[in-house]
Every structure is written in C-alpha cells, then in structure tokens.
Amino acid sequence: MHRRKFLQAGTLGGAASALGAPALAQNRRTLTMVTTWERGADGVHDAAQHAADSISQMSDGAVTVDLKAAGELVHAYDVFDTVTSGQVDMYHGPDYWFTAQHPAYAFFTTVPFGMTAAEMATWYYQDGGRELHDRLGDIFNLKSFLAGNTGAQAGGWYRRLITGPEDFQGLRIRMPGLGGKVMMELGAEVITLPGAEVYEALRTGAIDATEWVGPWADERAGLGDLVSYYYPAGFHEPAGGLTLAVNRDVYDGLIPAHQRIIEIASAETHQWSLAQYLSQNGRAMQRMARSRLTLAEFPADVWDAFGTAAAQIHQEHLVEPLYSEVYDSYRRSMRATSRWLSASEMPYRTQRDRLMG
C-alpha cells in the first residue's frame, strides 16, 4: 500500500476523534467521510455531499456523516489507505485510483472500451458486479457501494489536433486509470494529478493535454480558456462509477437498519449523480458548440491504436485470478446488455432524431 501522507499535522492532531473511533453520544454516531474531491468540485463533490446528507437525513440524525474534502484531513490519493486501516470511517472517490492496491478496482469506475452507465448498472445490480465489489472489499477490510456516475467522459483537451497515433509520442497528458496506461503504450508521458491541480498544470504548460470529466465540469473548470481542441468522445471512460466505501469493522458495528440506509443512499446517489451529469452536460455541450472551440473526433487509426493498447493492458492483468474473474463477469454482462440495446435503443434513437430533430 501507499505510505500515508497526512496533511497539516496540527489539524490532524486536533482531530483525533476523526482518526480514531467514531464519536458516540446518546446512541448517535458520527462517521467521518474523506473524499478525493476538492470542496465544491462540480458533480463529483456533489455526489459525495448528496450521499452524506442522505445518510444523515434517512437515519433522522442517528448517523451523521462529517464530510472532509480532499486536503482537509488527508490527501486525495490517501483516502483508501486511511479507511482500510480504520483511521477514517469511509471514503468517496473513483476506485480506479486504487489499482495499485488491486488492478480489478478499475472495473468499478471504468476501463477503456468498457461499459456505458446503463450497462454498468445492469452488471452491478443484476449480473454479479456488486458481489465482486464485496470480494475485493474483503481483501482490504472495506464494504463498498457504487455512489455516483459521471456518465460518458470526454476524450479531453489538447493543445494541438491529433492526426494520428504518432502524435501521442512524448505528449504530457493527465489521464488516470487504465486509460492512462493505454496512453503510455502509445508513447505519452502520463502525469498523475488530482482534479484541483489540473487547471494550473495546463495553464503553466506542465501538461499538454488532459481529460477531466465532461462538458459541464470541464467548462466550470475553465479548461476551454487554455486550449482550443476538445474531443467529446473518448475511449477511456464510457462511464465513471464513483464509490462510497466504509471500513468493514465500522460497517459491521452498525445496526442493520443503518447499514441498509448507507446501501440505499449510495444507490440513490448513483442515479441522482448520473442524471445531474446528463442534464448539465447537454446544456454545456450546446454552449461549446457556439464557442470558438474546435470540437474534434479522433481519426479511425487512433481509435484502432487505442483498442490495440487497451487489449494489451488487459492481457497483462489477466494473470491475476480475481482480475480475470471480474473481467470475465464484466464482459459477459456487457455483451448481453449491449446486444439488446444495439437492437432496440440505437435504431430507435436514430429514427427519433431523424424525425423529431
């Protein structure tokens, strides 16, 4: 595991109750949630706050969630370790940030050429995904739930137009997860950055390109003020699942009703978050279409290069038994759901858009 890099020693020293046993008073319990998001980050912080508020409200205050945004208690990249060790009660973030702990965590956020949001919900809630998430959690003393989804994420922002796979050679790009490994296969230099640092890195030239989320969050982050080429379609995050994970000892110490409240609040946040992104992205995309930005598409040979590299990345991980099991389950569910959607929804949408405009 990563060595913990606790921030602001003085703050942590004064917050011993947050890093020790949960506060108990008159049968009421306060659970501390740390997140990978800076406070106010559009969409992603909203999902964490929505889940926290829902748990508190549904329990009528019996379980209160004290949300600490990235950097307020621990660094964004340290939330996993602090929760598995029991120093903090729960985290909210994208599990593909924690593939160093286990590569199969990528599937519970997204993988290159993976599931759309509808396909992911089908796998998770009906086709065994949730049970596999539990299997991973058992290794790290976690009880995990999907608690947010960004929907399809954009291909990203680039200083120059991508005309072929060779344009990625030496390109400094911020892209997390297995998508970043695909970029490395194509010769890019992948820079790991939390969301709060993306704008400044792009402004100063520390990176040449970046993905963030989608039109709404990207617009609010001001990325379009810095570069001109925007790729709405990307290979790396066809949906972005977000996780709420509770330290297993803490979770097992809750009464069943409170455990169920966390489960239901997480599932409702998953749907609420996806709807928020779809609603806001549609409006932001309309504004982008009227702006000076160049909305571009990757050429066919670039898509081919993405696909070849993604397949290679999976092959490297398939030697790990649990990764292989998750991969097989994921692929079976995706194929079945995709065939139905391709036969029903895709032709319908084509005709609807043709007829209705």
C-alpha positions in Angstrom: 0.0 0.0 0.0 1.0 3.6 -0.4 2.6 5.3 2.6 0.1 7.7 4.1 1.0 11.3 3.6 -1.2 13.0 6.2 -1.5 16.7 5.7 -1.5 19.5 8.2 -0.2 17.7 11.2 -1.6 20.3 13.5 -5.1 19.9 12.1 -4.8 16.1 12.4 -3.6 16.3 15.9 -6.6 18.3 16.8 -8.9 15.9 15.0 -8.0 12.7 16.9 -11.7 11.8 17.2 -12.0 11.8 13.4 -9.0 9.5 13.0 -10.0 7.2 15.9 -13.2 5.5 16.9 -16.4 7.2 15.7 -17.9 9.7 18.1 -20.8 8.1 20.1 -23.2 10.2 22.1 -26.7 9.2 23.2 -26.9 6.4 20.6 -26.0 8.8 17.9 -22.9 8.2 15.7 -20.8 10.5 13.6 -18.9 8.9 10.7 -16.1 10.8 9.0 -16.0 10.6 5.2 -12.9 11.7 3.3 -13.0 12.3 -0.4 -10.8 12.5 -3.4 -12.6 15.8 -4.4 -11.8 19.3 -3.5 -14.8 21.0 -1.9 -17.2 22.4 -4.5 -15.9 20.3 -7.4 -18.8 20.2 -9.8 -20.6 16.9 -9.9 -18.1 14.7 -8.1 -18.2 16.6 -4.8 -21.9 17.0 -5.2 -22.3 13.2 -5.3 -20.2 12.8 -2.1 -22.2 15.5 -0.3 -25.5 14.1 -1.6 -24.7 10.7 -0.2 -23.5 12.1 3.1 -26.7 14.2 3.5 -28.9 11.4 2.5 -27.4 9.0 5.2 -27.9 11.7 7.9 -31.4 12.5 6.8 -32.6 9.0 6.3 -31.4 8.0 9.7 -33.0 11.0 11.3 -29.6 12.1 12.6 -28.8 8.9 14.2 -25.9 8.5 11.8 -24.3 11.8 10.9 -21.7 12.0 8.1 -18.9 14.6 8.6 -17.5 15.1 5.1 -13.9 16.2 4.7 -12.9 17.2 1.2 -9.5 16.4 -0.3 -6.8 18.1 1.7 -8.9 19.0 4.6 -7.9 15.8 6.6 -5.9 13.7 4.2 -4.5 14.0 0.6 -6.8 12.9 -2.2 -4.7 9.9 -3.0 -4.5 8.6 0.6 -8.2 8.1 1.3 -8.1 4.4 0.5 -5.3 3.6 3.0 -6.8 5.7 5.8 -10.1 3.9 5.6 -8.8 0.4 5.2 -6.6 0.9 8.3 -9.5 2.2 10.3 -8.1 5.7 10.8 -11.1 7.2 9.0 -14.6 5.7 8.6 -15.4 6.0 4.9 -14.3 7.5 1.6 -15.9 8.7 -1.6 -13.9 8.6 -4.8 -13.2 6.7 -8.0 -11.9 3.2 -7.3 -9.7 3.2 -10.4 -7.3 5.5 -8.5 -6.6 2.4 -6.3 -5.4 -0.1 -8.9 -2.0 -0.2 -7.2 -3.8 -1.9 -4.3 -5.6 -4.2 -6.8 -6.0 -3.8 -10.6 -9.5 -5.1 -10.6 -10.7 -1.9 -8.8 -10.6 -0.3 -12.3 -13.8 -2.1 -13.3 -15.8 -0.3 -10.6 -15.0 3.1 -12.1 -14.3 2.4 -15.7 -12.0 0.7 -18.1 -11.1 1.5 -21.7 -13.8 0.4 -24.1 -15.9 -0.7 -21.2 -19.5 -0.2 -20.1 -21.8 2.7 -20.5 -23.7 3.9 -17.4 -26.7 1.7 -18.2 -24.6 -1.3 -18.9 -22.6 -0.8 -15.7 -25.8 -0.5 -13.6 -27.1 -3.7 -15.1 -23.8 -5.6 -14.3 -23.6 -4.2 -10.8 -27.1 -4.6 -9.6 -28.2 -7.7 -11.6 -25.2 -9.6 -13.0 -22.8 -10.1 -10.1 -20.8 -6.9 -10.1 -21.8 -5.9 -6.6 -20.8 -9.3 -5.2 -17.4 -9.0 -6.9 -17.0 -5.5 -5.4 -17.6 -7.1 -2.0 -15.0 -9.7 -2.8 -12.4 -7.0 -3.4 -13.5 -5.2 -0.3 -13.0 -8.3 1.8 -9.3 -8.2 1.0 -8.9 -4.6 2.2 -11.4 -4.5 5.1 -14.0 -2.5 3.1 -17.7 -2.5 2.4 -18.1 -0.7 -0.9 -21.1 0.7 -2.8 -21.5 2.5 -6.1 -22.5 6.1 -5.2 -22.3 8.2 -8.3 -21.7 8.1 -12.0 -20.5 10.7 -14.4 -21.8 9.0 -17.5 -19.6 9.1 -20.6 -16.5 11.2 -20.1 -15.0 13.3 -22.8 -11.8 12.4 -24.7 -10.1 15.5 -23.4 -8.4 18.8 -24.1 -5.4 19.1 -26.4 -3.2 22.0 -27.4 -2.9 20.6 -31.0 -5.1 18.5 -33.2 -4.5 14.7 -33.1 -4.0 13.5 -36.6 -2.6 10.0 -35.9 -1.2 7.7 -33.2 2.3 9.2 -33.6 1.0 12.5 -32.1 1.0 10.8 -28.7 4.7 10.3 -28.6 6.1 12.5 -25.8 2.7 14.1 -25.2 2.4 15.0 -21.5 -1.2 14.2 -20.5 -3.2 13.8 -17.4 -5.3 10.7 -17.6 -5.9 8.3 -14.6 -6.8 4.6 -14.6 -6.2 2.1 -17.3 -6.7 4.8 -19.9 -3.5 6.4 -18.7 -1.7 3.1 -19.2 -3.1 3.0 -22.8 -1.6 6.4 -23.4 1.7 5.2 -22.1 1.6 2.3 -24.5 1.3 5.0 -27.3 4.3 6.8 -26.0 2.7 9.6 -24.0 4.1 10.8 -20.6 1.2 10.3 -18.2 1.1 12.8 -15.3 -0.9 11.9 -12.2 -2.8 14.8 -10.8 -5.9 15.3 -8.6 -8.6 17.4 -10.1 -7.7 20.5 -8.1 -4.4 20.7 -9.9 -5.4 20.2 -13.5 -6.1 23.8 -14.5 -2.8 25.1 -13.2 -0.8 22.3 -14.8 -2.5 23.0 -18.1 -2.1 26.8 -17.8 1.6 26.6 -17.0 2.4 24.0 -19.7 3.3 21.3 -17.2 0.9 19.1 -19.3 0.0 19.4 -23.0 -3.4 17.7 -22.7 -5.8 16.5 -20.1 -9.1 14.7 -19.6 -11.3 15.8 -16.7 -15.0 14.8 -16.8 -17.3 16.2 -19.4 -18.6 19.5 -20.9 -20.2 20.8 -17.7 -17.4 20.2 -15.2 -14.7 21.0 -17.8 -16.4 24.3 -18.7 -16.7 25.2 -15.0 -13.0 24.3 -14.5 -12.1 26.8 -17.3 -10.2 24.3 -19.3 -11.5 25.8 -22.6 -9.9 29.1 -21.8 -6.5 27.5 -22.1 -6.6 25.2 -25.1 -8.8 25.0 -28.2 -9.2 21.4 -29.2 -11.9 19.4 -27.4 -12.7 15.7 -28.0 -16.2 14.9 -26.7 -15.9 11.2 -27.4 -13.2 9.3 -25.6 -12.2 5.6 -25.3 -11.1 5.7 -21.7 -14.2 6.4 -19.6 -17.5 5.4 -21.3 -19.0 5.8 -17.7 -17.4 6.8 -14.5 -18.6 5.0 -11.4 -17.9 6.6 -8.0 -17.6 4.6 -4.8 -18.6 5.0 -1.2 -16.5 2.6 0.8 -16.9 2.0 4.6 -14.3 0.5 6.9 -15.6 -3.1 7.3 -15.2 -3.1 11.1 -17.2 0.2 11.3 -19.8 -1.1 8.9 -20.2 -4.4 10.9 -20.6 -2.3 14.1 -23.7 -0.6 12.7 -27.2 -1.9 13.3 -28.8 -3.5 10.2 -31.1 -0.6 9.6 -28.2 1.9 9.4 -26.3 -0.5 7.1 -29.3 -0.6 4.8 -29.6 3.2 4.9 -26.0 3.5 3.6 -26.7 1.0 0.9 -29.9 2.8 -0.2 -28.4 6.3 0.0 -25.5 5.1 -2.2 -27.7 3.6 -4.8 -29.9 6.6 -4.9 -26.9 8.9 -5.2 -25.7 6.8 -8.1 -28.8 7.5 -10.1 -29.1 11.2 -8.9 -25.5 11.8 -9.9 -25.9 10.3 -13.4 -29.0 12.4 -14.0 -27.2 15.6 -12.9 -24.3 15.0 -15.3 -26.6 14.1 -18.3 -28.7 17.2 -17.7 -25.8 19.6 -17.2 -23.6 18.1 -20.0 -26.3 18.6 -22.6 -26.6 22.3 -21.8 -22.9 22.8 -21.7 -22.4 21.0 -25.0 -24.8 23.4 -26.6 -22.7 26.3 -25.3 -19.5 24.8 -26.5 -20.9 24.3 -30.0 -21.4 28.0 -30.2 -18.0 28.9 -28.9 -14.6 29.3 -30.5 -13.6 25.8 -29.5 -12.8 23.1 -32.1 -14.9 20.1 -31.3 -12.9 17.2 -32.8 -13.0 13.5 -33.3 -10.1 11.1 -33.1 -9.3 9.5 -36.5 -10.0 5.9 -37.2 -6.4 4.8 -36.9 -6.2 6.5 -33.5 -9.2 4.5 -32.3 -7.6 1.4 -33.6 -4.4 2.2 -31.7 -6.4 2.8 -28.5 -8.1 -0.6 -28.9 -4.9 -2.5 -29.5 -3.2 -0.9 -26.5 -6.3 -1.5 -24.3 -6.4 -5.2 -25.1 -2.7 -5.5 -24.3 -3.2 -3.8 -20.9 -6.0 -6.3 -20.0 -3.8 -9.2 -21.1 -1.1 -8.2 -18.7 -3.5 -8.2 -15.8 -5.4 -11.4 -16.6 -2.8 -13.5 -14.9 -4.2 -12.2 -11.5 -7.1 -14.6 -10.7 -9.6 -12.1 -9.2 -8.9 -9.6 -12.0 -9.6 -12.4 -14.5 -12.8 -13.3 -12.7 -14.1 -9.7 -12.7 -13.0 -9.2 -16.3 -15.0 -12.3 -17.4 -18.1 -11.3 -15.5 -17.9 -7.8 -16.8 -17.5 -8.8 -20.4 -20.4 -11.4 -20.3 -22.8 -8.8 -18.9 -21.6 -6.1 -21.3 -22.0 -8.3 -24.3 -25.6 -9.4 -23.4 -26.8 -5.9 -22.5 -25.1 -4.3 -25.5 -26.7 -6.7 -27.9 -30.2 -5.8 -26.6 -29.5 -2.0 -26.6 -28.0 -2.2 -30.1 -31.0 -4.0 -31.4 -33.6 -1.8 -29.7 -32.4 1.6 -28.4 -29.9 2.5 -31.1 -32.2 2.2 -34.1 -34.9 3.9 -32.2 -32.7 6.9 -31.3 -31.5 7.2 -34.9 -35.1 7.3 -36.2 -36.3 9.6 -33.4 -33.6 12.1 -34.0 -34.2 12.0 -37.8 -38.0 12.5 -37.3 -38.1 14.8 -34.4 -34.9 16.8 -34.9 
